[in-house]
């Protein structure tokens, strides 16, 4: 029982507490109403935006893939559906990482993701689109047409340094120049990584390099200008440059030899994308449509018209090219 002397004070305290509880209840009801209204607004805005057709899909990646067939694929898709494919270069590594992070809807790469690197390891999906090949390119006027696989190994590691030391050399054997080796600056670039895997099975190998380039485009342009230059790039872009492509062990890198696997340094070209659930509904719908298109017979014909082997025509190569998989 409450003492009589404390009763008035207690009643006052209870009255204050009751008013405070009513205030808090009112406050949270108002706050809940505002939050509910905001959620409904966001939901309504999202629904409205889902109905708006997007005008652009962003693709980032390998310059070789871009030059090989993606430009024509993008043109065909825009003509058919009215949606632009915004093609951004930067290399295979950038393509993988920006598609994974969501900066780009899609990525283009000529190597697999490196699962020992956090920025490439999770939630990335890949579609094998086509088959390309690594080729040795030199200045168009250099008097040599053939090189052996072992000679490529020896040049890249500095064991062979002069042109006349190559078995296919047709020029002056008494006063030949030193070979200027042009390489990609990154070991995990599409070309750098795959070349190290195919020829050396050592992705950390240091090449004997005269000059390094951030991407394949500048490297190819450099070889167009420098008479003693020597480099490796993808056949899909090399054939569109004013350079000489060397035969390897007597085999010319062309559609048929790549398709059959007779030309040794063939490799896959991929399209990458992250989990679609992250995308707004309208973007997801458009990306899904493009993924379906890139795997269609129509796209395969465009790839083939560019001299590149569509994935379906080289399906058997998956088992043969096991040396490029893994980290």
C-alpha positions in Angstrom: 0.0 0.0 0.0 1.2 3.5 -0.9 1.7 5.7 2.1 -0.8 8.6 2.3 2.0 11.2 2.3 3.3 9.9 -1.0 -0.1 9.6 -2.8 -0.3 13.1 -4.4 3.3 12.9 -5.7 2.8 9.3 -7.0 -0.4 10.3 -8.8 1.4 13.2 -10.5 4.3 10.9 -11.6 1.8 8.4 -13.0 0.0 11.2 -14.9 3.3 12.4 -16.4 4.2 8.9 -17.4 0.9 8.3 -19.0 1.2 11.5 -21.0 4.7 10.6 -22.1 3.6 7.1 -23.3 0.8 8.7 -25.3 3.3 11.1 -26.8 5.7 8.3 -27.8 2.8 6.2 -29.2 1.7 9.1 -31.3 5.2 9.9 -32.4 5.9 6.3 -33.6 2.5 6.1 -35.3 3.4 9.2 -37.3 6.9 7.9 -38.0 5.4 4.6 -39.2 2.9 6.4 -41.4 5.7 8.5 -43.0 7.9 5.4 -43.5 5.0 3.4 -45.0 4.2 6.3 -47.3 7.8 6.6 -48.4 8.1 2.9 -49.0 4.9 3.0 -51.1 6.4 5.9 -53.1 9.6 4.0 -53.7 7.7 1.0 -54.7 5.5 3.0 -57.1 8.6 4.7 -58.6 10.3 1.4 -59.0 7.3 -0.1 -60.7 7.2 3.0 -63.0 10.9 2.7 -63.8 10.5 -1.1 -64.5 8.2 -0.2 -67.3 10.6 2.2 -68.9 12.7 0.5 -71.6 16.4 1.1 -71.2 18.3 2.6 -74.1 21.8 1.3 -73.4 23.6 -1.8 -72.2 27.2 -1.2 -71.0 29.9 -3.7 -72.1 33.5 -3.4 -70.9 36.4 -5.6 -71.7 39.0 -7.1 -74.0 39.9 -4.9 -77.0 40.6 -8.0 -79.1 37.0 -9.2 -78.6 35.6 -5.7 -79.2 37.5 -5.4 -82.5 36.9 -9.0 -83.5 33.1 -9.2 -83.5 31.5 -7.2 -80.7 31.2 -4.1 -82.8 29.2 -5.9 -85.4 27.2 -7.7 -82.8 26.3 -4.4 -81.1 25.3 -2.9 -84.5 23.0 -5.8 -85.3 21.4 -5.8 -81.8 20.7 -2.0 -82.0 19.2 -2.4 -85.5 17.0 -5.2 -84.3 15.9 -4.0 -80.9 16.7 -0.2 -80.8 19.0 -0.7 -77.8 22.6 0.6 -77.9 25.5 -1.6 -76.7 28.0 0.9 -75.3 31.4 -0.8 -75.9 34.2 0.3 -73.6 37.7 -1.2 -73.8 40.2 -1.6 -71.1 41.2 -5.2 -71.3 40.0 -8.6 -70.0 40.8 -7.8 -66.3 38.7 -4.7 -66.4 35.9 -6.5 -68.2 35.8 -9.2 -65.5 35.9 -6.8 -62.6 33.5 -4.2 -63.8 30.9 -6.7 -64.7 31.3 -8.4 -61.3 31.0 -5.1 -59.5 28.0 -3.9 -61.5 29.8 -0.9 -63.1 29.0 -2.6 -66.5 26.2 -4.9 -67.4 28.5 -7.2 -69.3 32.2 -7.9 -69.7 34.4 -9.3 -72.4 37.4 -11.5 -71.6 39.9 -13.8 -73.2 40.9 -15.4 -69.9 39.1 -17.1 -67.0 38.5 -15.2 -63.7 41.2 -15.6 -61.1 39.5 -17.2 -58.1 42.4 -16.4 -55.8 41.6 -12.7 -56.3 38.7 -11.3 -54.3 37.6 -8.8 -57.0 37.1 -11.7 -59.5 36.1 -14.7 -57.4 32.4 -14.6 -56.6 29.0 -14.2 -58.3 30.4 -14.0 -61.8 28.9 -16.0 -64.7 30.5 -16.7 -68.0 29.3 -17.6 -71.5 31.8 -19.1 -73.9 31.1 -17.2 -77.1 33.9 -17.8 -79.6 37.4 -19.2 -80.2 40.3 -16.9 -81.0 44.1 -17.7 -81.1 47.3 -16.0 -80.0 49.6 -15.2 -82.8 53.1 -13.7 -83.2 53.0 -10.4 -85.1 55.9 -8.5 -86.6 56.4 -5.6 -89.0 54.9 -6.3 -92.4 58.3 -5.9 -94.2 60.3 -8.3 -92.0 61.8 -11.2 -94.1 60.4 -14.1 -92.1 57.1 -16.0 -92.3 57.4 -18.9 -89.9 58.5 -19.5 -86.4 58.5 -22.6 -84.2 56.8 -22.9 -80.8 60.2 -23.4 -79.1 61.5 -20.3 -80.8 58.6 -18.2 -79.4 59.5 -19.6 -75.9 63.2 -18.7 -76.4 62.5 -15.2 -77.7 60.1 -14.4 -74.9 62.6 -15.5 -72.3 65.6 -13.8 -74.0 67.5 -17.0 -75.1 67.2 -15.9 -78.7 67.9 -12.2 -79.2 68.7 -11.6 -82.9 66.5 -12.1 -86.0 69.1 -14.3 -87.8 68.9 -16.8 -84.9 65.3 -17.8 -86.0 65.1 -20.7 -88.4 62.7 -19.0 -90.7 64.8 -15.8 -91.2 65.4 -14.9 -94.9 67.3 -11.7 -94.4 70.9 -10.8 -93.8 72.5 -13.4 -91.5 75.7 -11.5 -90.8 74.3 -8.2 -89.6 70.7 -8.8 -88.4 69.2 -6.5 -85.8 68.2 -7.3 -82.2 64.6 -8.4 -81.7 62.5 -5.7 -80.0 60.0 -7.6 -77.8 56.7 -5.8 -77.2 54.6 -7.2 -74.4 51.5 -6.3 -72.3 52.4 -4.7 -69.0 50.1 -6.9 -66.9 50.8 -10.6 -66.3 47.0 -11.1 -65.9 46.0 -9.4 -69.1 44.1 -11.7 -71.4 47.1 -12.1 -73.7 49.7 -12.1 -71.0 48.0 -14.7 -68.8 47.0 -17.1 -71.5 50.4 -17.0 -73.3 52.1 -17.8 -70.0 49.6 -20.7 -69.3 49.8 -22.2 -72.8 53.5 -22.0 -73.5 55.1 -22.0 -70.0 52.4 -23.1 -67.5 53.8 -20.4 -65.3 51.6 -17.3 -64.9 54.2 -15.4 -62.9 57.0 -15.7 -65.6 58.9 -12.6 -66.4 59.2 -12.0 -70.2 62.3 -10.4 -71.7 60.6 -7.2 -72.8 61.9 -4.2 -74.8 58.7 -2.2 -74.4 55.5 -2.7 -72.4 51.9 -1.6 -73.3 48.7 -1.2 -71.2 46.5 -2.9 -73.8 46.7 -4.8 -77.1 45.7 -1.9 -79.4 48.7 0.3 -78.7 51.0 -2.8 -78.9 49.6 -3.7 -82.4 50.0 -0.1 -83.5 53.6 0.0 -82.3 54.4 -3.1 -84.3 52.9 -1.5 -87.4 55.6 1.2 -87.1 58.7 -0.5 -85.7 60.7 -2.6 -88.2 62.3 -4.9 -85.6 59.4 -5.4 -83.3 58.0 -8.7 -82.1 54.8 -9.3 -80.2 51.9 -11.6 -79.4 48.2 -10.7 -79.7 44.9 -12.2 -80.8 44.4 -13.2 -84.4 40.9 -11.6 -84.4 42.4 -8.1 -84.1 45.8 -8.8 -85.7 44.1 -9.6 -89.1 42.7 -6.0 -89.1 46.1 -4.4 -88.6 48.8 -3.7 -91.2 51.2 -6.3 -89.7 52.6 -9.8 -90.6 51.2 -12.8 -88.7 53.7 -15.6 -88.5 52.9 -19.3 -89.0 53.5 -21.5 -86.0 55.3 -24.8 -86.6 54.4 -24.5 -90.3 50.6 -24.0 -89.6 48.9 -20.8 -90.6 46.4 -19.5 -88.0 43.1 -19.3 -89.8 39.5 -20.3 -89.4 39.9 -23.9 -90.2 43.2 -24.6 -88.2 41.8 -22.8 -85.2 38.4 -24.7 -85.4 40.2 -28.1 -85.7 42.7 -27.3 -83.0 45.7 -27.9 -85.4 46.9 -24.4 -84.7 48.3 -24.8 -81.2 47.7 -21.4 -79.5 43.9 -21.2 -79.7 41.9 -19.9 -76.8 38.3 -19.1 -75.8 36.6 -15.7 -75.7 33.9 -15.2 -73.0 31.1 -12.9 -72.1 30.8 -12.3 -68.4 28.0 -10.9 -66.2 27.2 -10.8 -62.5 24.0 -12.2 -60.9 21.0 -10.6 -62.6 19.0 -10.3 -59.4 21.0 -7.2 -58.5 19.7 -5.3 -61.6 16.4 -3.3 -61.8 13.7 -5.3 -63.5 13.9 -3.4 -66.8 17.7 -3.7 -67.0 17.5 -7.4 -66.1 15.0 -8.0 -68.9 17.2 -6.3 -71.5 20.4 -8.0 -70.4 18.7 -11.4 -70.5 17.5 -10.6 -74.1 21.0 -9.8 -75.1 22.4 -12.9 -73.5 19.9 -14.9 -75.5 20.9 -13.0 -78.7 24.6 -13.6 -78.3 24.0 -17.3 -78.2 21.7 -17.3 -81.3 22.5 -18.6 -84.8 22.2 -15.0 -86.0 25.0 -13.9 -83.7 27.1 -17.0 -84.6 26.8 -16.0 -88.2 28.1 -12.5 -87.4 31.0 -13.9 -85.5 31.8 -16.3 -88.3 31.6 -13.5 -90.9 34.4 -11.8 -89.0 36.6 -14.9 -89.4 36.2 -16.0 -85.8 35.1 -19.5 -84.8 31.7 -19.5 -83.0 31.6 -21.5 -79.8 29.3 -24.2 -81.1 31.6 -25.0 -84.0 34.5 -25.5 -81.8 32.8 -27.3 -78.9 35.3 -30.1 -79.0 38.1 -27.6 -78.2 36.9 -27.3 -74.6 38.5 -30.7 -73.7 41.7 -30.0 -75.6 42.4 -26.6 -74.1 42.5 -27.7 -70.5 45.9 -26.0 -70.0 44.4 -22.6 -69.7 42.0 -23.4 -66.9 42.8 -23.0 -63.2 44.9 -20.4 -61.4 
